[in-house]
Amino acid sequence: MRERNLWRVLLAVFLVFGLVVAGCGNDDDDEPGAEPAPEATAPDDAEAPDDSEAPDDAEAPDDSEAPDDAEEMAMPGEGVSVRMARANWSTGYMQAAIYRTLLQELGYEVSDPAEAELAPATFYPALGEGEYDLWVNGWFPIHTTLIAEAGVEDVVSPIGEEIVAGGLQGFIVDKATAEANGITMLDDIGDNPDIAALFDVDGNGKADLMGCNDGWGCQVVINDTIAQNGWEDTIEQVSAEHAALFADSVGRFNRGESILQYIWTPGAFTAELVPGKDVIWVSLSNPLASQVGAAALPEDQCPGQPCEMGFVAADIRVVATNEFLSANPAAAKLFELVTIPVIDIALQNLAYGGGANTEADVQEAAEDWIAANQASVDAWLAEARAASGFTPAVPEPDPEEMAMPGEGVSVRMARANWSTGYMQAAIYRTLLQELGYEVSDPAEAELAPATFYPALGEGEYDLWVNGWFPIHTTLIAEAGVEDVVSPIGEEIVAGGLQGFIVDKATAEANGITMLDDIGDNPDIAALFDVDGNGKADLMGCNDGWGCQVVINDTIAQNGWEDTIEQVSAEHAALFADSVGRFNRGESILQYIWTPGAFTAELVPGKDVIWVSLSNPLASQVGAAALPEDQCPGQPCEMGFVAADIRVVATNEFLSANPAAAKLFELVTIPVIDIALQNLAYGGGANTEADVQEAAEDWIAANQATVDGWLAEARAAG
């Protein structure tokens, strides 16, 4: 299922970056089923407790039986039971599991928050009454009102910066109704009874705004917003289970009906209803005073500029009793330190909506997140232990840690001429430099594979990290260098998915599910003819790329020379041309690959479909586990097997440099990380400095793992 997971990840990436909110920290994902809460202004005097004033009975760890690594084993929470709740929206489940696990690492005995799942309006009074010690699902400023209404503002406090400006909320309208009626603002509905009636579901003449559960803060904000603007006669909030309301809206949208729906991020709602494609965000001219603050959403997603969404972007924070924070300085310090990127929440939310929705799945996601961020987590835990009175000894430097096996060795490194491989090259170069190697800048030797492999065999270069297999095996053989160069390691296993897309409109109108449907039918092939010669123009690969060879050989093997021809040119330009033609309603036939950002522009299942083949090349047989809505021709033989991306180096270099060889064997890079950088690159972070910064950020985010690789490499050298 590796390919299917890849596409779910790439869709998540599209969702996240499709809602770029400068200063709002937005993210999206696809999982109807729980949501944020109320609103208000955060009190200026809501201060985190002073950890310097630990209570007299806060016991320091017993050093009399300290193990060798005292810091690792310091358990300031030992003997303390923590009563933890969580919010009744699934987009907050993973955070709760992460914090619970970290508190357990400090020795606390923490109740399962899944056993106390509450709405905010229920939780805050219970927190003030001492029934619970904390939760990690506070949304601010929106929850400030609920805390005040519960009368507990003097006994509980928000603490830390779990996700700053990570909660974006607002109202969506289906794009068709919006464009047909000139709707860009909620005002256009609230001020016009005729337009409001378009969204009337229950027949009372008012627009039905599908809103929030009872007890959620957003329910209060929406009702107050309607009242403040005098829209009681034109708009009414429908309060019920949000997941059911959203599902109903999706159903009505799919039937071509008008919808007005409240959604939030992080969440997976925009996977179902994509802003800018299916829906728009509507803004407000007169939001509540506590909710003033425009989101920097693009005009195609939020035409009413400035985009005042009726909710300011929320900070998601821990909320605990002051008593607990004061008595537990280690926990308080942990809460101050932990931060979780909103993209990580979005990805887990998407997986949850896709079926990974058991408590075991949530816990596994939390543990995977902790492992992926182990260096940061270890630092947080160390500071938390220190806050309890434990002062760790400074370890002596490890001589092996400082070994520089590459000192004095110059490495000649190239990179591939596709930007989706730039970050990998920068990561490997930086790690080789950590081992003492002097490595040339691969940006100064950017080559097509057909040029690189002969040069590698001739000794002009030592390596690159952009080998795609099995597709590059042919190029290595054609260069006659298979005896002097070798692929090594498992950089990205089955991470390179390739194939052909057709616009969905043409496919559905003409019954196209296979490339065979085009190649075997001249009339259908002519629909994709751009240059006027009667053949389908398959927008393909650069000269010198392995895919160029595969596509031409596939056309020849199937006898399609008279109906399909590959257009070989700069792929980025070909793809941009296809996007332009798609936007003009023309037919397109295009080669794309992942990891890359192509599916952010042309989304499989919505805009395009993958077409499969009945007779792929023998070396490329292997169906992808893509769903039928994305690839209707099942089994989904895409004409390319999913590629392994690997380092390729000369045997001479590998033999002479065991430290580098060991490093190459060890390094792995998750395809999602490449996809995220690719999207940022396409969005403007595309200088060499940006690429290097992305590589260094990736290394820092995976420091514990990287340090392990470097230690093994030093030992091998």
N, C-alpha and C positions, 0 to 999 in steps of 0.2 A: 504493500500500500504506500510505498515511499513516494511515488509520483503524485498520488492523490493528496497526500499530506502536503507536498510541495505546493500544489495549487491552492490549497486552503490557506497556506501561509502567505502566498503571494497575493491572494485576494485580501487577506488581512492587512498586508502592507499597503495595498491600494486604498483600502478603507481608511487607514491611519493617515496616510499622506494626502489622500483626497480631501481631507478636512484640515488643511494647514491653518492653525489658529495662532498667529503670532501673539505671544504673551498669554495664550489661553491653554497651552499644553493639551491640545485635544487629541483624541484617539478614538478609533471605532472598532466595532466588532459585532458579531452576529448572534445574539443570543437573547431573544425576548424572554424576560422572566424575572425582573426585579429591578429596583431602581433607587434613585437617590431621594433625598428628602428636602425639608423646608428651607426657608430663607430668612435672612435678616442680616443686620450689620454685626460684624464680629466685635465684641467689646475690646476696647483698647487696653483694659486692665486685666485681660485674661492671661495671666502670666503662668509659665511653667513653674513648678516648685523648685525651690532652691536646694540643690542636692547637697550643699555644704552643711545643711542642718539635719543630718540623719538622726533618728531617734536613739535614745540611750540603749534600747534593747536590740538595735540592728547589729547582729553578730557578724564579725568578720570571719572568713573561713578559718578553720582550724589548721594552722601551719605545722602542728606537731607531727602530723602524718602526711605531709605534703608529698605528692609524687614528684618524679623528676621534672616534669613540665608543670610547675605550679600554676602558671597562668591558665593553661589549658583546662586544668581541673578545678579551678576556683569556682565554687558553686554558691554565690551569694543568695540565691533563692531557695536553698535547701530548707525544707521544713515549712515553706510558705505555700499555702493553697490559694490559687487565683481563680476567681469566678468570672469567666469571660463569656460575653454574648457576641452575636453577629447580627448584621442587618438582614432583612428579608428581601434582598435582591441578590441574585447569583453573581452579579458582576463584582461583588465585594467578598466572595467566599475565599478566593486565593489569598488575599491580604490577611484575612483572619488566620488562615492556616500557617502562613509564613510567620506572623508574630507569635502565635502559640508555640511553634517549633523553636523559635529563637529564645523565648522565655524558658522553655524546657531545657535548652542548652545551658542556661544560667542556673538550673537546678530547681526552678519553680514547678510545682505540681498544678497544671492548668486544666480546668474543666474543658470539655469539648464544646466549642462555641456553636456547633451544629445543633446541640441540644437546647439552645436558648436563642432561637431565631426570632427577632422582634422587629416591629415597625419602630421608627424613631420616637413617635409620640408615646409609645409604650415603654421603650427602653429608658428614656431619660428620667422619668419619674422613678422607675425601679432602680436606676443607678443612684439617684439621690437618696433613696431609702436604704441603700446599702445591700440590695439584693445581688448586685454585681459589682465588680471592681473596674471593668473597662470594656470597651470595644474599640475596633480600629476603623470604623465605618462612619465617622463624623464628616459631614459635608458642610463647609463654611464658606460664606456667611449664612447659608440657608438654615442650618440647624441652630443658630443662635436664638432664633425665635422660639423654637421648641424647648430649648433649655430654660429660657426665661419663663415660658408658659408653665413649665413644670416647677418653677420656683426653686431651681437647684443651682443657679449660677454661682452661688457662694461656696458650694461644696464639690463641684466638679470642674475640670479644666480640660480644654483641648491642649494637646502637646505634640511637638514635632512637626515635620513637613513631609509626611508620607508621600503625597502626590500633590505638588503645588500646581494650582490652576489646571488640574487634570479632569475636572468634571464639567463638561459642556452640556447645557440643556437648552431646549427650545421647542419650537413648533414647526412641523413640516406640512406642506400642502402638495398634493400631486401636481406635477409640472403641467400636465395637459389642462387642468382646470385653471391653474394660475395664468398660463399664457393666453388661454381663450378669454379670460375675464380681467386681464391686467392686474392680477393680484401680486403684490410684492410685500405687503405689510399685513399684519393681523388687523390693522385699522381698516383695510379695504373690505374685510369681512364684517367686523364689528359695527362699522358705520353705514353698512348698506344691507338692508333686510333682504333684498333680492339675491345678492351674492351669498349672504348667510344661509339662505334657504337651500343653496346648492349642496351644503354640507349637513343637511337635516336628515337624520337617520330614523328618528322616532316619530316624525310627522307633525311636530308641534311648531314648525316654522323657524326654529332656532338652529344655528350651526352646532352640531355635536362635536365638541373638542374632546377627543379620547385622551383622558388625562391620567391621574395618579390614584394609587391605592389610598383608601382611608388611612389616616395616620402618617402619611408621608408629608414632608415639608413642602414638596412641589404642589401638592393639592391646595395648601393654604395660599401659596404664591399665585397660583392660577386664578383662584376665586377672587383674591384681592385685586389682581390685575384687571379682571373683568369688571369688578365693582368700581375701581378707580376710573376706568375709562367709560363708564355708563353703558356697558354692553350687555346688561342683564336681559334685555329683550331680544338680543340677536345671537348671543353665544352662551352656551352652558357647558360646563365641564361634566363629562361622564366619568365618575369615579368608580372603579372596580379593579379587578386583578389586571395589572398593566399588561402582562403577557397575553391575556385573552383579548384585551382591547387592541393590542398591536396586531395580533393574528387576524382579528376581524378586519382591521384596516388593510392589511396585506391582501386579504381575500377580496375586499371591495375594490381595491386598486387593480387587482388582476382581472376583475370584471368590468373595468373601465369606469368605475364610479369615483366620485370625488371623496377625498379624505382630508381630515384635519387632525393631526396626531401629535402628542407630546412624546419626545424621545430624549435620551441622554447618551453621553459617552463618558468613560469607556463602556462600550456595549456593542452588540453585534447588529443593531437595528439597521445600520446603513449598508449592511451586506444585502438585506432584503430590498430596501428602498434607498437607492443611491442618490445622494444630493447632487444636483447638476444634471443627472440623467433621468431619474424617475420622479424626484421630488425637489422642492426648494425649501430652504429655511425662510420663514417669514419674520420680518423684524417688527419692532413696535416704535411708535413715535413717543409714547408716554409710559415707559416701564415704571415699576415701583422705584422709589428713590434709592432703596437699598440694593437694587438690581441694575443700576445704570453702569454700563461698561461695554462698549462695542467689541465684538469679536472680529478679528481680521480674516474673515472668510472671503473667498473670491466672489465676484459678482454673479458668476454663473450658478453658484450654490446658494447665495443669499442676495437676490437682486435689490433688496431694500437697503441701500447703503446710507449712513453707517449701519452695520448689522447689529442693532440692539435686539438681543434675543429674548429679553424678558427675564433673564437670569444672568448674573455675572458668572464667569468661570469659577467653579468651586475648588477650594483646597480640601483635599481628603486628609483627615487627621485622626489620630488616636484621641479618645476622650476617656478620662479615668477620674476616679474620686481623688480629691486632694489628699485624703487620708492615706490611700494606697500609695500615691506618688511620694508622699513624705516618708512613709515607712519603708519604701523600697527604692533607694537611690539607684541601684543597678538597673531596675526596670525603667525608671524614669529616664536615665541616661540613654538606654537602648531606644526608647520612644523618640528621644530628641534626635537620634542619629539616623534611624532607618529611613531610606527613601526607595521608592519602587518606580521605575520608569513606566509611564502610562502605556507604552507599546507592549510591555510584557503582560500587563493586565489584559490588553486587547487581544493578544494572541491566545491567552488562556480562555478568555471569554468565547472566542470563536471555536476553540476545541470543545468547550462545554456545550455550546449550542449544536455542535456536530456529533454529540453522543458521548463525549468523555465527561459525563455529568454525575458520576457517583461520588460519594464522599472519599472513596479511595483514589479516584481520579484527581480530585481537588488536592488531596494531600500529596499525591505524587507530583503534581504540577508545582506545589510549594517547595517540595524537596529538590526538584529539578532546578527551580529558580535559585534556591540557596546554593546548590552546587555550582551553578553557572556564575555565581557572584561571590564565590567563597572567600576571595581575598578581602572584599569589602565587609562581608559578614564577620570574618574573623577579627577585623579591626574594630567593628562595632562591639562585638562581644568583649574584646580586650578592654575597650574604654568603659564598658558597662561594669566589668569586674573591678576595674580601677576605681570607679565611682563608689564602690562598696567598701573601699579602704584597702584593697589589694594593690600592691605596687610590684609589677613584674620586674625581674632582673633583666638587664640588657644582655642578650646572648653574644658570645664571642663570634666574630665572623668565621664562617666555614671556609677553609682554604679551597675545598672543591668548588664551593659556590663562586669563588673568584677566579677559577681557572679560565684561561683564554686560549683554548686550543687552536683558534684560527689566527692567532697573532702572526703577522708577517705574511699572510696568504692573501693574495689578490684574487677576487672572484669576478668573472665577467658574466653579467646577468642580463638577459633580455626579457621582454614581456610581449604578449600578444597584442595585436592591433584591434582589440575590442575592449571598450571601457569597462565592461562587466567583469574583467579580470584584473583591473588595476590594483584594487585594494589587496588582493592576495599577494601580488608581487611586492607591494610595500610592506606587508606583514612579514613575509619571509626574509626580505632584505634586512629589516630591522632586527629580526631574531638572529640572523647570521652575524650582524654587527655586534650583538650582545655576546656572541662567542669569540669576538676579536677579529673576525674576518673584515677585510677591506673590500667592500662590495660596490661595483659600479652602479650607477643609477640606471635601472631598467627602462626608465622613460626615454633614455637616449638611444635605446635599441629596440624600437617598437616594430615588430615584424609580423607578417602573415606566416602561418605554419609552414606553407610550402617553401618559404624563404628561410625560415629559422632552422628547420631540421637538417638541410644540407650544411648550413653554416655551423651548426652544433657539431656535426660529424667531422667537419674540417678543423675543429678546434678554435673557431673564432669566438665561441662562447662556452661557458661551463654549464649553464642550466637556464631553464625557465620553470615557472610553476603553473603554466597554462595549457598543459596537455589534456586533451579530451579523448577518452578511450571508450569504445574501440575505434572511434572515427579517425584518430590520428595514426593508428597502426599502419594504415595504407600509406600515408604520407611518409612515415619513417621508412617503410619498405621501398617506396619509390625513390627516396633519397639514397637508398643503399647503405644506411647507417645503423641497421638493426643490431649489428655486432659490436658497435662502439658506444651506443647510448642506451639508457634504460629508464623506463618509468619507475618511480619509487614512491611509496607511501599511499595514503588514502585521504588526500586533502579534502575532497567532497565526494562521497560515495553516492553514485546514482543521482547526482545533483544537477546534471545538465539534461533538461528535457527539451526536445526539439520537435518541430513538426510544422504543419501547414494549417493556416486558418482561412476561412471563407466568411464573408459577412453573412449574418444570420438571415437577413431579409432575402437575399438571393438564394441561400440554401433552402429555406422553407418554401419559397415560391416555386422552386424547380426540383424539389425532392433530393437535394444533394446531401449525402452523408459521407461519401467516399471520394477520394481523389479520382477513383475509377469513373465516377459519374461525370467528371469533367473530361478526363482523358479519352473515354470511350464514346463520347457524344460531341461531334463538332458543333452542333447548335448551342449546347450548353457552354462548351469551351469558348465560343465567340462572345459570350457575355462578359468574359474577363479579358477581352482583347483591348489593349491600350494603344498599340502602335498601328492597328489597322490591317494586320496581315492575316486575320482570321484565327490565329492561335491564342490560347489563354496565356497571358503574361504572368508567370509565377515570379513574384518579386523575391529574389533569392539572396545569394551570398556574394561577398567580395571575391575577386580573383585570389586564388591561393589559399582559400579556406577549405577545410575538409568537407564541409557541408555542400560546397559547390560541386565537388566530385560525386558525392552521394546522390544529390538531386539529379544531375545529368545521367548518372548510371541508372537511377530508378526510372526516369523517363524512357531511356533506351530499352531497359529490360521489359517494360510493359508495352512497348511499341507505340508510344504517345508522341513521337517526334513531329507528327503532323497536327497535333491538337494542343500540345503544351510546350512552351519554351521558357527556360529560366532566364530571367533578366539579372545579370551579374554586374553589380556596381557597388558603391558605398552603401552598406546595409542601412545605416541611419537615414540616409536620404531616401532610399526606397521605402522604408517604413513610414517616414514622414509623408511621402507622396500617397501611400495607401490610406493613411489617416485622413488626409485631405479629401481623397476621393470618397472614402466612407462617409465623411461628414456632408458631402454633396449628394449622398444617396446612390453612389455608383457601386458596382460590384468590385470586390477585391479578393485576390488570392495571394497570400503572403507567408513566407517562412519566418518563424520567430523561434526564440529559445529562452530558457531560464537557466540560472537566475538572471533576471533582467526586469525592466519596468514596462515591457511592452503591454502586458495585460492590465496595466493601469489605464492605458489609452483605449484598448479594445478588449473588453472583458469577456472571456469565454462564458457562454451560456446566456449572456445578455446582448452583446453586440455581435459576436462572432461565434463560430463553432470550430473545433478541430476536425479536420477530415482525416479518416483513416484510409488504409490501403489494403487491398486483398492480396497483393503480391510484392511485399517489400524485398529489398536485397536480403540474401541469406544471412549476411553479417549483421543485419539490422532488425531481425525478427525478435519481437518481445513486446507484448501488449502493455500499454499503460493503464493503470487502474483509475482512469478518469470517469466521472459520472456521465450518464447518458445525455444529460442536458448540455454538457460541454463537448462531448464527443459522441454524437448519435450513432456512428458506425461501430458497433460493438462486435467482437473485441477491438479495442482501440489501438490498432497497429499504426503507429504514427510515421513510419518510414525511417525512424531512428530509434535505437534502443537508448534508454536513459544512460547518459554518459557519466563515467567516473572522471573527475578532474584531478590530475596528478602532477607532481614534479617530474620533469624529464631532465636528466643530467648525463654527462659523459661518464662512462665507466671509469676512466682514468681519474676524474675528479672525485668520484665516490670512493674509489679505493684509497686515494691519497688523503682523504678527509673524513675519517670515520665519525667525527663529531657532527659534521654537516649531514652525513648520510643518516645517522641516528635521528637527528632533528627532522629530516624529511620523512622518516618512517613514522614519527610520532604526531606531527601536526595534523589536526583536523579543524575545519572551519564550518560551522553550521550554515546551511544554505540561506536561512532567514537573515543572517547577518550580512551576507553578500547582497541579498535582495534589498535590504534596507539602505545600504550604502549606494547601491545602483540607483535607487529611487531618489535619494538625496543628490546624487550626481546629476541626474536628469533634471532635478529641480533647481540647479544652479551652483551646487557645491562641487564644482568641476575643475578647479585648478589643481596643480600638482600638490600645492600646500594642503588643499582640502583632502586629497587622497591620503597624504601622509598623516594628517590629523585623524582621519577615520581609522587608519591602521593603528595608530598609537592609542586611540580610544578603545579599540577592540582589544588590544593587548592588555590595557589597564583593566578592562572589564573582566578579563579572563586570566588575571595575573597569577593566581595560584596554580592553574593548569600550566600556564606558560613557564612558570618557574620550575615545575616538575619536568617539563620537556627539556629545558636548558640544563637542569642538573643531570639528567640521563645522557644528554649529548656530551656534556663535559666529561662524564665518567667514561663514555665510549672513546673520547679523544685522547 
